Amino acid sequence: MRLGLKLPLIAATIAVLSSCGGSSDSDNSLSQSTLEEKCSKDSLHSYWYDTLALEYLWLDELSIPKKAFANYTDTNELLEDVVAAGDRFSYAIPTDRWEETITGSGLDYGVEFGPVNGELIVYQVYQNSPADVAGLKRGDKITKIGMVAATTVVDWLSEPYQLTEFFDLLGPDTQGYSLRFSWTTPQNIEFSQLIQKEKITINTVALAKVISTNAGNVAYLSFPTGFFENSADEIDNAFSYFKNQNIDHFVLDLRDNGGGLLSVAARLSLYLAGDKLDGEVFLNITHNQNLVSLDADFTVEDLINSEKGASYNQILSNSLNLNELVVLTNGRSASASESVINGLNPYLNLTQVGQDTYGKPVGFYANKGEQDGYDICNQTLLAVNFQTENSLGFADYLNGLEAGCEVSSDYPAGDWAQLADPAQSAALYYLENGECKPSTAAKALTAPANSKVYQPITIPGMLLAP
């Protein structure tokens, strides 16, 4: 599969309220002529536009197509033409890629990296991936990929983008394909290793640790990748560990987390808040005037999928029942991540440290066209269908949820939970002093808004599965 790019300030994460399962299987008995007719640009684009006219959230801002359906290059060009001017979320994706994505699996080296102040910095390395085995870690500086210097790769990932050259450099999607990565550690130790592409399933909990501080024992959970199908067991294991520790404070790190399954967001939230959420409204979902009958309030019990991981009662009995929570965020914290923050805000004393979130209180139904036979076309439409609100009715964060303690630098200065990390340092300062840390950064070391961060698997954001 062609793996995804995570865009710092452009929508690469999706929010979906959907039934997600099974791959899209075409009827092998279909004739080639039937397939070509059904999936022609004219037929498929017309079908998707009719779907928008029924389901699109901002229906009053849906435009009439400016040209014939057959004249659009692809569905995404049609969407750019007709959706609301402020809609930076809606798009279409091949169904087979969508099915791979929601499981958090793909063929890759297992490392996420991007430009930071002209350098190519590692954001995350997935556990047991080829990059992990080679020794790459968060905060390392890549100096060369193959025979191409990192400065050239930085240029490719900045406007005007040269993504063809970038993906050509990473090589074909072939099991065992090798590419040499050269890098230096924060301690200026140099390494160079051949790393192979392998089938990986990413971990979503990067670190669960208890840190001894002047404020007491601080539980730290790094959850940077997404709310995937395999996240339930990882979260269950993390909180089994935390439950047996003498915890005074909790820091939840949602930086770079673009979202995922709402069932996992609810699971995480219940572990944190416990009895405070029992039987209470967590999220409210609203639609356009055509779909008002689908509007509903959801408790965490409504959302949690007990078939994957611990049951609701098991989670509740093992929860931490926190009164206060510190959450680390940046501009790539989006969708289901924001739903955790927004959903918990009425119930906990929640302090957000770092940078404002992305701003995505809206979501989609993953539409493969199954009801009308268009699933044979291997395309899934992800167009904005609904808005999420917390129990107080708050949903006004299209510009992001504002950080209470701002940290100008988003530079991955080292591995997770290191004091060299400006956001981590600011969180511990807040817990020890009861106030935000004074800004001491000489300059903002952060990924520029016009750069792309390469992420092996981009989970699209807010999914509600049965």
C-alpha positions as CSV (number, residue, x, y, z in Angstrom):
1,M,0.0,0.0,0.0
2,R,1.1,3.6,-0.5
3,L,1.5,4.9,3.1
4,G,0.2,8.1,4.4
5,L,1.5,11.6,5.1
6,K,0.3,13.4,8.2
7,L,-0.1,17.1,7.6
8,P,0.5,19.3,10.6
9,L,-2.1,21.9,9.8
10,I,-4.0,20.4,6.9
11,A,-6.6,17.7,7.3
12,A,-5.1,14.3,7.0
13,T,-7.1,12.9,9.9
14,I,-10.7,11.8,9.4
15,A,-13.6,11.7,11.9
16,V,-16.1,9.0,11.1
17,L,-19.2,7.7,12.6
18,S,-19.6,4.4,10.9
19,S,-19.8,0.6,10.8
20,C,-16.3,-0.3,9.8
21,G,-15.4,-3.9,9.1
22,G,-14.5,-6.4,6.4
23,S,-12.9,-5.5,3.1
24,S,-14.9,-4.3,0.1
25,D,-15.4,-7.5,-2.0
26,S,-16.5,-7.1,-5.6
27,D,-18.7,-9.8,-7.2
28,N,-16.3,-11.7,-9.4
29,S,-19.2,-12.5,-11.7
30,L,-19.6,-8.9,-12.7
31,S,-18.8,-8.3,-16.3
32,Q,-16.1,-5.8,-17.2
33,S,-18.6,-3.6,-19.0
34,T,-20.9,-3.5,-16.0
35,L,-17.9,-2.5,-13.8
36,E,-16.8,0.2,-16.2
37,E,-20.3,1.6,-16.5
38,K,-21.0,1.7,-12.8
39,C,-17.6,3.1,-11.9
40,S,-17.3,5.6,-14.7
41,K,-16.5,9.2,-13.7
42,D,-20.0,10.3,-14.7
43,S,-21.8,7.6,-12.8
44,L,-19.7,7.6,-9.6
45,H,-19.3,11.4,-9.3
46,S,-23.1,11.8,-9.8
47,Y,-23.7,9.2,-7.1
48,W,-21.4,10.9,-4.6
49,Y,-22.9,14.3,-5.3
50,D,-26.4,12.9,-4.7
51,T,-25.1,11.5,-1.4
52,L,-23.8,14.9,-0.4
53,A,-27.1,16.5,-1.2
54,L,-28.7,14.2,1.4
55,E,-26.0,13.8,4.1
56,Y,-23.5,16.7,4.0
57,L,-23.5,18.6,7.3
58,W,-23.1,22.1,5.8
59,L,-25.9,21.5,3.3
60,D,-26.7,25.2,2.8
61,E,-23.1,25.7,1.6
62,L,-23.0,22.8,-0.8
63,S,-22.3,24.2,-4.3
64,I,-23.6,23.1,-7.7
65,P,-20.8,21.5,-9.7
66,K,-19.2,23.9,-12.1
67,K,-18.7,21.2,-14.8
68,A,-20.0,17.9,-16.0
69,F,-19.4,15.0,-13.6
70,A,-17.4,13.1,-16.3
71,N,-15.0,16.1,-16.6
72,Y,-13.7,15.9,-13.0
73,T,-10.3,14.1,-12.8
74,D,-11.4,12.2,-9.6
75,T,-13.8,12.5,-6.7
76,N,-11.5,14.7,-4.7
77,E,-11.5,17.3,-7.4
78,L,-15.3,17.2,-7.3
79,L,-15.2,17.6,-3.5
80,E,-12.9,20.6,-3.8
81,D,-15.4,22.2,-6.1
82,V,-18.6,21.7,-4.2
83,V,-18.0,21.4,-0.5
84,A,-18.1,24.4,1.9
85,A,-15.2,26.9,1.6
86,G,-14.1,26.2,5.1
87,D,-14.3,22.4,4.8
88,R,-10.7,21.1,5.0
89,F,-11.8,17.6,6.0
90,S,-13.9,15.9,3.3
91,Y,-12.3,13.6,0.8
92,A,-12.4,10.2,-0.8
93,I,-10.0,7.3,-0.4
94,P,-9.6,3.8,-2.1
95,T,-11.5,1.3,0.0
96,D,-8.8,-1.2,0.2
97,R,-6.4,1.4,1.6
98,W,-9.2,2.5,4.0
99,E,-9.6,-1.0,5.3
100,E,-5.8,-1.4,5.9
101,T,-5.6,2.0,7.5
102,I,-8.2,1.5,10.2
103,T,-6.4,-1.7,11.4
104,G,-3.2,0.2,11.8
105,S,-1.2,-2.1,9.5
106,G,0.9,-1.6,6.5
107,L,4.2,-2.2,4.7
108,D,6.9,0.2,6.0
109,Y,10.1,0.9,7.8
110,G,8.3,1.9,11.0
111,V,9.5,5.4,11.5
112,E,7.7,8.8,11.5
113,F,9.7,11.9,10.7
114,G,9.4,15.4,9.4
115,P,11.1,18.8,9.0
116,V,11.9,20.9,12.0
117,N,13.9,24.1,11.5
118,G,15.6,22.8,8.4
119,E,16.4,19.4,10.0
120,L,14.8,16.0,9.5
121,I,13.7,14.9,13.0
122,V,12.2,11.5,14.1
123,Y,8.8,12.0,15.7
124,Q,8.2,8.3,16.6
125,V,9.5,4.8,16.1
126,Y,7.0,2.0,16.3
127,Q,7.8,-0.9,18.6
128,N,9.3,-4.0,17.1
129,S,9.4,-2.4,13.6
130,P,12.5,-2.6,11.4
131,A,13.4,1.0,12.4
132,D,13.1,0.1,16.1
133,V,15.3,-3.0,15.7
134,A,17.9,-0.7,13.9
135,G,18.0,1.6,16.9
136,L,16.2,4.7,15.7
137,K,14.5,6.7,18.5
138,R,12.3,9.8,18.9
139,G,14.4,12.9,18.8
140,D,17.1,11.5,16.5
141,K,18.2,13.6,13.6
142,I,18.2,11.8,10.2
143,T,21.1,13.1,8.1
144,K,20.7,11.0,5.0
145,I,18.3,8.5,3.4
146,G,19.9,6.4,0.7
147,M,22.2,8.7,-1.1
148,V,20.0,11.8,-0.5
149,A,21.0,14.3,2.1
150,A,18.4,15.2,4.7
151,T,18.4,18.9,3.6
152,T,17.0,17.7,0.2
153,V,14.3,15.6,1.8
154,V,13.3,18.6,4.0
155,D,12.9,20.6,0.8
156,W,10.8,17.9,-0.8
157,L,8.5,17.9,2.3
158,S,8.1,21.7,2.2
159,E,6.1,23.9,-0.2
160,P,6.2,23.5,-3.2
161,Y,6.0,19.8,-2.3
162,Q,8.0,17.2,-4.3
163,L,6.3,14.1,-3.1
164,T,6.9,12.0,-6.1
165,E,10.7,12.3,-5.5
166,F,10.1,11.6,-1.8
167,F,8.1,8.4,-2.3
168,D,10.5,7.3,-5.1
169,L,13.3,7.6,-2.5
170,L,11.4,5.4,0.0
171,G,11.3,2.7,-2.7
172,P,8.6,0.2,-3.8
173,D,6.0,-1.4,-1.5
174,T,7.9,-4.6,-1.6
175,Q,8.5,-6.9,1.4
176,G,12.2,-6.9,2.3
177,Y,13.1,-3.8,0.3
178,S,16.2,-2.2,2.0
179,L,17.1,1.4,2.3
180,R,20.0,2.9,4.3
181,F,19.2,5.5,6.9
182,S,21.9,7.6,8.6
183,W,21.2,9.6,11.8
184,T,22.7,11.2,14.8
185,T,21.3,11.0,18.4
186,P,20.7,14.0,20.7
187,Q,24.1,13.1,22.1
188,N,25.7,13.5,18.7
189,I,26.4,9.8,18.2
190,E,26.3,8.8,14.5
191,F,24.6,5.6,13.2
192,S,24.0,4.2,9.7
193,Q,21.9,1.1,9.1
194,L,20.1,-0.7,6.2
195,I,16.5,-0.9,7.2
196,Q,14.0,-3.2,5.5
197,K,10.3,-2.6,4.6
198,E,8.2,-5.1,6.5
199,K,4.6,-5.6,7.4
200,I,4.0,-3.7,10.6
201,T,1.1,-3.2,13.0
202,I,1.7,-0.1,14.9
203,N,1.6,0.4,18.7
204,T,-0.6,3.2,19.9
205,V,0.7,3.4,23.5
206,A,4.3,4.7,23.1
207,L,5.0,4.8,26.8
208,A,3.3,4.2,30.2
209,K,5.4,5.2,33.1
210,V,5.3,6.6,36.6
211,I,7.7,9.5,37.3
212,S,8.8,10.6,40.8
213,T,8.7,14.4,41.1
214,N,8.5,17.1,43.7
215,A,4.7,17.0,43.2
216,G,4.6,13.3,43.9
217,N,4.2,10.3,41.6
218,V,3.1,11.4,38.1
219,A,1.6,8.8,35.8
220,Y,2.6,9.5,32.2
221,L,0.8,8.0,29.2
222,S,2.1,8.8,25.7
223,F,-0.7,8.1,23.1
224,P,0.6,9.7,19.9
225,T,-0.5,7.7,17.0
226,G,-4.2,7.1,16.9
227,F,-7.2,5.3,18.4
228,F,-6.8,2.0,16.5
229,E,-8.6,-1.3,16.7
230,N,-5.6,-2.8,18.6
231,S,-5.5,0.1,21.1
232,A,-8.0,-1.4,23.6
233,D,-5.7,-4.1,24.8
234,E,-2.8,-1.6,25.0
235,I,-4.8,0.8,27.1
236,D,-6.1,-2.0,29.3
237,N,-2.5,-3.1,30.0
238,A,-1.4,0.5,30.7
239,F,-4.1,1.1,33.3
240,S,-3.6,-2.3,34.9
241,Y,0.0,-1.0,35.5
242,F,-1.2,2.4,36.7
243,K,-3.8,1.0,39.0
244,N,-1.1,-0.8,41.0
245,Q,1.0,2.4,41.5
246,N,0.6,5.1,44.1
247,I,-0.3,7.9,41.7
248,D,-0.7,11.5,42.6
249,H,-1.1,13.1,39.2
250,F,-1.7,12.1,35.6
251,V,-0.2,13.5,32.3
252,L,-1.9,12.3,29.1
253,D,0.2,13.0,26.0
254,L,-2.0,13.3,22.9
255,R,0.5,15.2,20.8
256,D,0.4,14.1,17.1
257,N,-2.7,11.9,17.7
258,G,-5.0,12.5,14.8
259,G,-7.9,10.4,16.1
260,G,-9.5,7.1,15.6
261,L,-12.2,4.9,17.2
262,L,-14.6,6.7,19.5
263,S,-14.9,3.4,21.3
264,V,-11.2,3.7,22.3
265,A,-11.6,7.4,23.2
266,A,-14.5,6.4,25.5
267,R,-12.4,3.5,27.0
268,L,-9.5,5.9,27.7
269,S,-11.8,8.5,29.2
270,L,-13.5,6.0,31.5
271,Y,-10.2,4.8,32.8
272,L,-9.3,8.4,33.7
273,A,-12.6,9.8,35.1
274,G,-14.2,6.6,36.4
275,D,-17.4,7.1,38.4
276,K,-17.7,10.7,37.2
277,L,-18.6,9.4,33.7
278,D,-20.8,6.5,34.8
279,G,-24.2,7.1,33.2
280,E,-23.4,10.6,32.2
281,V,-23.5,12.1,28.7
282,F,-20.0,12.1,27.1
283,L,-20.8,13.3,23.6
284,N,-23.8,14.6,21.7
285,I,-23.8,14.1,17.9
286,T,-25.9,16.3,15.6
287,H,-26.6,16.2,11.8
288,N,-28.1,18.3,9.1
289,Q,-31.9,18.8,8.7
290,N,-32.3,15.6,6.7
291,L,-30.8,13.4,9.3
292,V,-32.2,14.9,12.5
293,S,-33.5,11.5,13.5
294,L,-29.9,10.3,14.0
295,D,-29.1,13.0,16.6
296,A,-28.3,11.4,19.9
297,D,-26.5,11.6,23.2
298,F,-23.8,9.0,24.0
299,T,-22.5,7.9,27.3
300,V,-19.1,6.1,27.4
301,E,-20.9,2.9,28.0
302,D,-22.8,3.4,24.7
303,L,-19.5,3.8,22.9
304,I,-17.2,1.2,24.5
305,N,-16.8,-2.0,22.5
306,S,-16.5,-4.7,25.2
307,E,-15.8,-7.3,22.5
308,K,-12.3,-5.8,22.1
309,G,-10.6,-5.5,25.5
310,A,-12.0,-5.2,29.0
311,S,-15.7,-4.8,29.6
312,Y,-17.4,-1.6,30.8
313,N,-17.6,-2.8,34.4
314,Q,-14.1,-4.1,34.4
315,I,-12.8,-0.7,33.2
316,L,-14.9,1.1,35.7
317,S,-13.6,-1.0,38.6
318,N,-10.0,-0.5,37.4
319,S,-10.4,3.3,36.7
320,L,-8.3,5.9,38.4
321,N,-11.3,8.3,39.3
322,L,-9.1,11.3,38.7
323,N,-10.1,14.8,39.8
324,E,-7.6,16.6,37.7
325,L,-5.8,15.8,34.5
326,V,-3.0,17.4,32.5
327,V,-3.1,16.9,28.7
328,L,-0.2,17.6,26.3
329,T,-1.4,18.7,22.8
330,N,-0.1,20.3,19.6
331,G,-1.5,21.3,16.2
332,R,-1.7,17.6,15.2
333,S,-3.9,16.6,18.1
334,A,-7.2,16.2,16.3
335,S,-10.7,14.7,16.1
336,A,-11.1,11.8,18.6
337,S,-8.2,13.2,20.6
338,E,-10.1,16.5,20.9
339,S,-13.3,14.5,21.8
340,V,-11.4,13.1,24.8
341,I,-10.5,16.6,26.0
342,N,-13.8,18.1,25.2
343,G,-15.8,15.2,26.6
344,L,-13.8,15.1,29.9
345,N,-13.8,18.9,30.4
346,P,-17.2,19.1,32.2
347,Y,-16.1,16.3,34.7
348,L,-12.5,17.0,35.5
349,N,-10.2,19.9,36.3
350,L,-8.4,19.6,33.0
351,T,-5.3,21.6,32.1
352,Q,-4.1,21.6,28.5
353,V,-0.3,22.2,28.1
354,G,1.6,22.7,24.8
355,Q,-0.1,24.1,21.7
356,D,-3.6,24.6,20.5
357,T,-5.2,21.5,18.9
358,Y,-6.0,21.1,15.2
359,G,-9.7,21.9,15.5
360,K,-12.0,19.1,14.3
361,P,-15.4,18.9,16.1
362,V,-17.0,17.3,13.0
363,G,-17.1,13.8,11.6
364,F,-18.1,11.5,8.8
365,Y,-19.9,8.3,7.9
366,A,-17.6,6.0,5.9
367,N,-19.6,5.5,2.8
368,K,-18.6,2.8,0.4
369,G,-21.7,2.9,-1.7
370,E,-22.7,-0.6,-0.6
371,Q,-26.5,0.1,-0.6
372,D,-26.5,1.0,-4.2
373,G,-23.9,-1.3,-5.6
374,Y,-21.1,1.2,-5.8
375,D,-18.8,-0.7,-3.5
376,I,-17.5,-2.5,-6.6
377,C,-15.7,0.8,-7.4
378,N,-13.2,0.5,-4.5
379,Q,-13.8,4.0,-3.3
380,T,-14.9,5.3,0.2
381,L,-16.4,8.7,0.6
382,L,-15.5,10.6,3.8
383,A,-17.5,13.8,3.7
384,V,-18.5,15.8,6.8
385,N,-21.8,14.4,8.2
386,F,-22.1,15.4,11.9
387,Q,-20.8,17.6,14.7
388,T,-19.8,16.4,18.1
389,E,-20.5,18.4,21.3
390,N,-19.7,17.7,25.0
391,S,-22.4,17.4,27.7
392,L,-22.5,21.2,28.0
393,G,-23.2,21.6,24.3
394,F,-19.7,23.0,23.5
395,A,-18.4,22.4,20.0
396,D,-16.9,25.7,19.0
397,Y,-13.4,24.7,18.4
398,L,-12.9,24.6,14.6
399,N,-9.8,26.8,15.4
400,G,-8.6,24.3,17.9
401,L,-8.9,23.8,21.7
402,E,-6.7,26.4,23.3
403,A,-3.8,25.4,25.5
404,G,-4.0,26.8,29.0
405,C,-0.2,26.7,29.4
406,E,1.4,27.5,26.1
407,V,4.7,26.0,25.0
408,S,6.1,27.5,21.9
409,S,8.5,24.7,21.1
410,D,7.2,21.4,19.7
411,Y,10.7,20.0,19.0
412,P,11.0,16.3,19.8
413,A,14.2,16.8,21.8
414,G,14.4,13.2,23.0
415,D,12.4,10.1,23.7
416,W,9.1,10.2,25.4
417,A,8.9,11.5,29.0
418,Q,12.3,13.2,28.9
419,L,12.7,16.5,30.7
420,A,14.5,17.8,27.5
421,D,11.0,17.7,26.0
422,P,9.7,21.3,26.5
423,A,6.1,20.2,26.9
424,Q,6.9,17.5,29.4
425,S,9.0,19.9,31.4
426,A,6.2,22.5,31.3
427,A,3.7,19.9,32.5
428,L,5.8,18.9,35.5
429,Y,6.5,22.5,36.3
430,Y,2.7,23.1,36.4
431,L,2.1,20.1,38.7
432,E,4.9,21.2,41.1
433,N,4.1,24.9,41.2
434,G,0.4,25.2,40.3
435,E,1.1,27.7,37.5
436,C,2.3,27.7,34.0
437,K,6.0,27.7,33.4
438,P,7.4,31.1,32.2
439,S,8.4,30.9,28.5
440,T,12.2,30.7,28.2
441,A,12.4,29.5,24.6
442,A,14.7,31.8,22.5
443,K,12.9,30.6,19.3
444,A,10.0,28.3,18.4
445,L,11.5,25.0,17.4
446,T,8.5,23.5,15.7
447,A,7.5,22.0,12.4
448,P,6.5,24.8,10.0
449,A,2.9,25.0,8.9
450,N,3.9,24.4,5.2
451,S,5.7,21.1,5.9
452,K,4.5,17.5,5.8
453,V,5.3,14.9,8.4
454,Y,5.8,11.4,7.0
455,Q,3.7,8.9,9.0
456,P,3.7,5.3,7.9
457,I,0.0,4.8,8.7
458,T,-2.4,7.7,9.0
459,I,-5.5,6.7,11.0
460,P,-8.5,8.7,10.0
461,G,-10.0,10.2,13.1
462,M,-13.3,9.7,14.8
463,L,-14.9,6.3,14.2
464,L,-17.9,4.8,15.9
465,A,-18.0,1.1,15.3
466,P,-20.8,-1.3,16.5
